[in-house]
Amino acid sequence: MAIEVGTKLEGKVTGITHFGAFVDLSGGVTGLVHISEIADNYVKDVNDHLKINDIVTVKVINVDKDGKIGLSIKQTIDKPASEARPPRAPRPERTGGTGGGDRFGGGGSGPSQGRGGFNRDRGGRSFKPAPSKTSFEDKMSRFLKDSEERISSLKKNTEGKRGGRGAKRV
């Protein structure tokens, strides 16, 4: 019998390793059930789920050119539709605080305005900033202007503190 991808077969566990289990299929053909394909939940140790000489039902998930056969035990179990996870509901956008600033520090002021433009309520919890209507180019130019100002003030404050030859004295 030719082994094709998608077929379900019965086999006998002939070997167990830390990365999976070898299963002897009909005709002396052996395939590997990888540890990730043993059960739906996390498998720390293969020996907790399988023993040598166990008879298992496996599904062929791939056949390589060099004859290696990939098997799965967890794909043989048909899940009812009721166990399928329902789709997630979209998350509502959260805004809060008094500021309406963007990420680059513009907008909003006062004690509720957090660092980096994130709004904070009185409990100290932070929220994402409210979506702003400024374009990317405006944000980028504001960011460049702010960073140039910060760099120039850093240079002013550190030049006079350097020791050694050639340092400027202010």
ZABA-263653 format. One record per residue (C-alpha): residue in three letters; x, y, z. Coordinates in steps of 0.1 Angstrom, whole numbers, plus 2048, in hexadecimal, padded with zeros to 3 digits. Example, Ala and Ser with C-alpha at 12.3 -4.5 7.8 and 13.67 -1.06 7.14 Angstrom:
REM ZABA-263653
ala87B7D384E;ser8897F5847;
REM end
This chain:
REM ZABA-263653
met800800800;ala80E8227F6;ile81083C812;glu7FF85C807;val7FB87D819;gly7DA88082B;thr7D485A831;lys7CD84D854;leu7DF82D85E;glu7E481887C;gly808812889;lys81D8068A6;val83481D8BA;thr85780E8B6;gly86C82A8C4;ile86A8498DA;thr8828668D9;his8818898E9;phe8748988C8;gly85987E8C0;ala85185A8BA;phe85884289E;val83A82E892;asp83C80E87D;leu82280E862;ser8187F184B;gly8337E1836;gly8507EA84D;val84E80F845;thr855826863;gly84A84A867;leu850865882;val836876897;his8468968A1;ile8408A18C6;ser82A8BE8B9;glu8138A68A7;ile80C88F8C5;ala7F18A28D7;asp7DD8C38D5;asn7EC8CE8F6;tyr8108D58FF;val8258B5900;lys8448B8916;asp84D893916;val84387A8FB;asn84385E914;asp82586E926;his810868907;leu81E8498F6;lys82F8298FF;ile8428108E9;asn82C7F68D9;asp80D80D8DB;ile7F680A8BD;val7ED82D8B1;thr7D983C894;val7EE855880;lys7E886B863;val803870848;ile80B895846;asn82989482F;val84087D81C;asp86288A812;lys8758817F3;asp88F86E808;gly874857817;lys86E868838;ile84A867843;gly83A88185A;leu81D87586F;ser804885886;ile7EF8778A2;lys7DD8978AB;gln7D089C887;thr7BE87A888;ile7A68878A3;asp788898892;lys77E8B68A7;pro7598BE8A8;ala7508E189C;ser7458EB8C0;glu7688E78CD;ala7768FF8B2;arg7819208C0;pro76893C8B7;pro77795A8A5;arg7839768BA;ala76E9968BD;pro7819B58B2;arg7909C98CF;pro7809EB8D5;glu798A088D2;arg7A0A178F4;thr7A6A3C8F9;gly7A9A4D91A;gly7BAA6992D;thr7B8A8E924;gly7D3A8F909;gly7CEA878E5;gly7F3A868DD;asp804A708C4;arg822A598CA;phe83BA748C4;gly831A898E2;gly81BAA28D1;gly7F9AAD8DF;gly7EBAA9902;ser7FAAB6921;gly7F6AB5946;pro7FBA9B961;ser7E7A8094E;gln7FDA81930;gly816A65932;arg839A62922;gly83AA5B8FD;gly817A698F6;phe805A4D907;asn7E7A5891B;arg7E4A4E940;asp7C5A4F955;arg7C7A5897A;gly7CDA34984;gly7EEA33971;arg7E2A1B956;ser7EEA23933;phe7DAA22913;lys7E3A248EF;pro7E1A478E0;ala7C2A528CE;pro7C6A508A9;ser7D2A7189B;lys7C9A80879;thr7EDA8C872;ser7FEA7D854;phe81DA67856;glu833A83847;asp828A9B862;lys830A8387D;met851A7B86E;ser85BA9F86B;arg851AA688F;phe865A8889A;leu884A93887;lys881AB7895;asp87EAAA8B9;ser89BA928B5;glu8B1AAD8A6;glu8A9AC48C4;arg8B1AA88DD;ile8D2A9F8CC;ser8DDAC48CB;ser8D5AC88F0;leu8E8AA88F9;lys906AB58E5;lys905AD68F7;asn904AC6919;thr91FAAC913;glu939AC08FF;gly945AD491D;lys947AB6934;arg95FAA291F;gly983AA292B;gly9A3A9F917;arg9B2AB28FA;gly99DAC58E1;ala97DAC78F5;lys96AAE78F1;arg964AFC90F;val944B0F912;
REM end
